[in-house]
Amino acid sequence: MGLLSNLKDKLNQETTSQETAGVDKDPDATRIFFATDVHGSTACWRKFINSADFYDADVLILGGDTTGKAIFPIVDEGDKYTYTRQGDEHTITDESELEDLLDSLEDTGYYPYVMDEAEYDALQNADDAQERQDEIFISEMCDRIEEWIAFAEENLDDTPVYACPGNDDPFEIDEVWDSSDTIDLVEGDVVEIGPGYQMASTGWTHPTPWDTDREESEEDLRKRIEGIISGIDDFDRAIFNFHEPPYDSQLDEAPELDEDLRPKFGAQSTEPVGSKVIRDIIEEYQPPLSLHGHIHESRGHTKIGRTDAINPGSVYSEASLQGAIIDLEPEVDVVGLVRG
């Protein structure tokens, strides 16, 4: 087991010392915990909320792409439940086994949906099947966010939580986030953070191959961001919370795709896919801190001029939360990237 654990650590490019070192906090510092791209994972959301206590964080910031990517159909056939996973058919006859499956799916970002055979057939074959599937998907997304809000309200006292949707998030979820008194939806806003800092946020990106909900041309993205950051009083005390990373920053390396949107060369060949506009804006305004996500594989911390730029990456499908700890002392101190 020891050898296997060591191998896993190397494959994950993590070590126990890296994960736990440097988390002691100066009592005068304002500590930020930043995570992103949880994609519907309830396990990641709970870890995110619990980070307030675990890392002694004063502020929690959740970057874009809060919702999951797929419904997981499970058919109730009366005496058993059936489902298909990775091309294989499975059968469950025990209710406790079903509950374990539902929890596992929810923790890894899926939306399990249990239905009888008649509803399953209708969702496959009805004239309005796609419309009905879309309605279920949106409804499940909104229901999960309501559950997440309830968990936050039960487990947090007065720690501020800021959430910003990403390009993958449908617009219908904004109203749900907005309904919370605990979580502040900050898309397009400038909010006060810590000792005289202001944070400007947006989850919009430049066009992706997947034609997602919140993407637009680089020209329109520039107009959007310039409009948001016009509300910042002092760029020497600014935080940019932009879902998309800056171009060619080492935070935006994604697998190179072929014309069928499949990774080339077994995903071993990568290329920068971030926003040139976001890079230009960072270089022009030089905020002390810039927070990003979007490219799950490109975890890292780099410098763009005087700006500390961070992408904590994402492994939500493993029910594991990656994040960044940043202390404002009042100068920016990037304590480190963590995973748990």
C-alpha positions in Angstrom: 0.0 0.0 0.0 2.9 2.4 0.7 4.3 1.9 -2.7 0.9 2.4 -4.3 0.3 5.6 -2.3 3.7 7.0 -3.3 2.9 6.2 -7.0 -0.4 8.0 -6.7 1.3 11.0 -5.2 3.7 11.2 -8.1 1.0 10.7 -10.7 -1.0 13.5 -9.1 2.1 15.7 -8.9 1.2 16.3 -5.2 3.0 15.5 -2.0 1.8 15.5 1.5 4.2 18.2 2.5 3.1 20.5 -0.4 -0.5 20.1 0.6 -0.1 21.0 4.2 2.9 23.3 4.3 2.5 27.1 4.8 -1.1 27.2 6.0 -0.4 29.0 9.2 -1.9 32.4 9.0 -0.8 35.8 10.3 -3.6 37.0 12.6 -3.6 40.3 10.7 -4.0 38.7 7.2 -7.2 38.3 5.3 -7.2 34.8 3.9 -8.9 33.9 0.6 -9.7 30.4 -0.4 -10.4 30.2 -4.1 -11.7 27.1 -6.0 -13.3 26.8 -9.4 -14.9 24.4 -11.9 -16.7 22.1 -9.4 -19.1 21.2 -12.2 -22.0 19.9 -10.0 -19.9 17.9 -7.5 -21.5 18.0 -4.2 -18.4 16.6 -2.5 -16.4 19.5 -3.9 -19.0 22.0 -2.8 -19.0 20.7 0.8 -15.2 20.8 0.9 -15.3 24.3 -0.5 -17.6 25.5 2.3 -15.7 23.6 4.9 -12.5 25.3 3.8 -13.5 28.3 5.8 -12.7 26.3 9.0 -10.1 23.9 7.6 -7.8 26.6 6.1 -8.9 29.4 8.5 -10.2 31.3 5.5 -11.9 34.7 5.9 -13.3 34.8 2.3 -14.5 32.0 0.0 -14.5 32.6 -3.8 -16.0 30.1 -6.2 -15.0 30.6 -9.8 -17.0 29.6 -12.8 -18.6 26.4 -14.1 -20.7 25.5 -11.0 -23.0 23.1 -12.8 -22.6 19.5 -14.0 -22.4 18.2 -17.5 -24.9 15.3 -17.7 -28.1 13.7 -16.5 -27.6 10.0 -15.4 -30.8 8.1 -16.1 -31.8 5.2 -13.8 -34.9 3.1 -14.7 -37.2 1.8 -11.9 -38.6 -1.5 -13.2 -40.5 -2.3 -10.1 -38.4 -5.1 -8.7 -35.0 -3.7 -9.8 -33.2 -0.6 -11.1 -31.2 -0.6 -14.3 -28.7 1.8 -15.7 -25.9 2.0 -18.3 -22.4 3.1 -17.4 -19.5 3.2 -19.9 -21.5 1.0 -22.3 -22.2 -1.7 -19.7 -25.7 -2.4 -18.3 -26.1 -2.7 -14.6 -28.9 -3.9 -12.3 -29.6 -2.9 -8.6 -32.1 -4.7 -6.4 -31.1 -3.3 -3.0 -32.3 0.2 -1.9 -29.2 0.9 0.1 -27.1 0.1 -3.0 -29.2 2.5 -5.0 -28.6 5.2 -2.3 -24.8 4.6 -2.6 -25.0 5.0 -6.3 -27.0 8.2 -6.1 -24.5 9.7 -3.6 -21.5 8.6 -5.8 -23.0 10.1 -8.9 -23.8 13.4 -7.1 -20.3 13.6 -5.6 -18.7 13.3 -9.1 -21.0 15.9 -10.7 -23.7 13.8 -12.4 -27.4 14.4 -11.9 -29.0 11.0 -11.3 -32.6 10.9 -12.4 -34.8 7.9 -11.4 -37.8 7.3 -13.6 -40.2 4.5 -14.4 -40.1 2.7 -17.8 -43.0 4.7 -19.3 -41.2 8.0 -18.6 -37.9 6.6 -19.9 -39.5 5.5 -23.2 -41.2 8.9 -23.6 -37.9 10.7 -23.0 -36.4 8.6 -25.7 -39.1 8.6 -28.3 -41.6 11.5 -27.8 -41.7 14.4 -30.3 -40.7 16.8 -27.6 -38.2 14.4 -26.0 -35.2 16.8 -26.3 -37.2 19.7 -24.9 -38.3 17.6 -21.9 -34.8 16.3 -21.3 -33.5 19.9 -21.3 -36.2 20.9 -18.8 -35.2 18.0 -16.5 -31.5 19.0 -16.8 -32.1 22.6 -15.8 -34.5 21.6 -13.0 -31.9 19.2 -11.5 -29.2 21.9 -11.7 -31.3 24.4 -9.9 -32.4 21.9 -7.3 -28.8 21.0 -6.5 -27.8 24.6 -6.1 -30.7 25.1 -3.7 -29.3 22.1 -1.7 -25.8 23.6 -1.8 -27.2 26.9 -0.5 -28.9 25.2 2.4 -25.6 23.4 3.3 -23.7 26.7 3.3 -26.4 28.4 5.4 -26.2 25.5 7.9 -22.4 25.4 8.1 -21.2 29.0 7.8 -21.5 31.9 10.3 -20.5 35.2 8.7 -17.8 34.1 6.2 -18.5 35.9 2.9 -18.9 33.6 -0.1 -18.7 34.9 -3.6 -19.8 32.8 -6.6 -19.5 33.6 -10.2 -20.9 31.4 -13.0 -18.8 30.3 -15.9 -19.3 29.7 -19.6 -20.8 26.3 -19.1 -23.4 27.5 -16.6 -26.9 28.2 -18.0 -28.5 31.5 -17.2 -31.4 29.9 -15.3 -29.1 29.2 -12.3 -28.4 32.9 -11.6 -31.8 33.4 -10.0 -31.2 30.5 -7.7 -27.8 31.8 -6.5 -29.3 35.3 -6.2 -32.0 33.9 -3.8 -29.3 33.2 -1.1 -28.5 35.6 1.7 -25.3 33.7 2.4 -23.8 33.5 -1.1 -23.2 36.6 -3.2 -23.5 36.2 -7.0 -20.8 38.5 -8.4 -21.0 38.2 -12.2 -20.3 41.6 -13.6 -19.8 43.2 -10.2 -17.1 44.8 -8.2 -17.1 43.9 -4.5 -14.9 44.9 -1.5 -12.5 42.2 -0.3 -10.2 42.4 2.7 -8.0 45.4 3.5 -9.0 47.8 0.8 -9.1 45.4 -2.1 -11.8 45.3 -4.8 -12.6 42.2 -6.9 -14.1 42.4 -10.4 -15.6 39.2 -11.7 -16.9 37.6 -14.9 -17.4 34.0 -16.1 -17.7 34.9 -19.8 -15.0 33.5 -22.2 -14.1 33.9 -25.8 -15.6 31.3 -28.1 -14.9 27.6 -27.4 -15.4 24.6 -29.7 -18.5 23.6 -27.6 -20.7 26.7 -28.1 -21.4 27.2 -24.5 -23.9 29.6 -22.9 -21.6 32.5 -21.8 -19.1 33.0 -24.6 -18.6 35.9 -27.0 -16.0 37.4 -29.4 -12.8 38.7 -28.0 -13.9 42.2 -29.0 -17.2 41.9 -27.0 -15.3 40.3 -24.1 -13.0 43.3 -23.9 -16.0 45.6 -23.8 -17.6 43.5 -21.0 -14.4 43.5 -18.9 -13.6 47.1 -19.4 -17.1 48.0 -18.3 -16.8 45.9 -15.1 -13.3 47.1 -14.1 -14.4 50.7 -14.6 -15.8 50.3 -11.1 -12.4 49.7 -9.6 -11.0 52.7 -7.7 -7.3 51.6 -7.3 -5.8 48.9 -9.5 -2.9 48.6 -7.0 -5.6 47.0 -4.7 -7.5 45.1 -7.4 -8.3 41.4 -7.8 -9.4 40.1 -11.2 -11.7 37.1 -11.0 -12.0 36.1 -14.6 -13.0 32.5 -15.4 -10.9 32.3 -18.5 -7.1 32.4 -18.1 -4.9 34.7 -20.0 -3.4 33.4 -23.3 0.0 31.7 -23.2 0.3 32.1 -19.5 1.0 28.4 -18.6 -2.5 28.5 -17.0 -4.3 27.8 -20.3 -2.6 24.7 -21.7 -5.3 22.3 -23.0 -5.0 19.1 -25.1 -4.7 19.9 -28.8 -7.9 18.8 -30.7 -8.5 17.4 -34.1 -11.4 18.4 -36.4 -13.7 16.0 -34.5 -12.8 17.7 -31.2 -10.9 14.7 -30.0 -7.5 15.0 -28.3 -4.6 14.5 -30.6 -1.7 12.1 -29.8 -3.4 10.7 -26.7 -3.8 14.2 -25.2 0.0 14.4 -24.9 0.1 17.5 -27.2 -1.1 20.7 -25.7 -1.6 24.3 -26.8 -2.5 27.6 -25.2 -6.2 28.3 -25.5 -6.8 31.3 -23.2 -7.9 34.8 -24.0 -5.6 37.3 -25.6 -7.9 40.1 -24.4 -7.6 39.0 -20.8 -3.8 38.8 -21.1 -3.8 42.3 -22.6 -6.0 43.7 -19.8 -3.9 42.1 -17.0 -0.7 43.5 -18.6 -2.2 46.9 -18.9 -3.7 47.3 -15.4 -1.4 45.0 -13.5 -3.6 44.1 -10.5 -1.8 42.3 -7.7 -3.9 39.2 -8.1 -5.8 37.5 -10.9 -7.9 34.4 -10.4 -8.8 32.0 -13.2 -10.1 28.5 -14.0 -11.8 27.1 -17.2 -8.8 24.9 -18.2 -8.9 22.0 -15.7 -5.6 20.5 -16.7 -3.6 23.7 -16.4 -3.1 24.1 -12.6 -0.5 26.6 -11.6 0.7 29.9 -10.3 2.6 32.3 -12.5 3.6 36.0 -12.8 2.4 38.3 -15.6 4.4 41.4 -14.9 3.6 42.3 -11.3 0.4 40.2 -11.2 0.2 36.9 -9.4 -2.1 34.8 -11.7 -3.5 31.5 -10.5 -5.5 28.6 -11.9 -6.0 25.9 -9.2 -7.3 23.5 -11.8 -10.1 20.9 -11.3 -10.4 17.2 -10.7 -14.1 17.4 -9.7 -14.8 14.0 -11.4 -12.7 12.4 -8.6 -14.8 14.2 -6.0 -11.6 16.0 -5.0 -11.3 19.8 -4.6 -8.3 21.7 -5.7 -7.9 25.3 -4.5 -5.6 28.2 -3.8 -4.9 29.9 -0.5 -4.0 33.6 -0.8 -3.3 35.9 2.1 -3.8 39.7 1.9 -1.3 41.1 4.5 -2.2 43.7 3.0 0.2 42.7 0.2 -0.7 39.6 -1.8 1.0 36.4 -0.5 0.1 33.3 -2.5 0.4 30.7 0.2 0.0 27.8 -2.1 -2.2 25.4 -4.1 -3.9 22.6 -2.2 -6.0 19.5 -2.9 -8.3 17.6 -0.7 
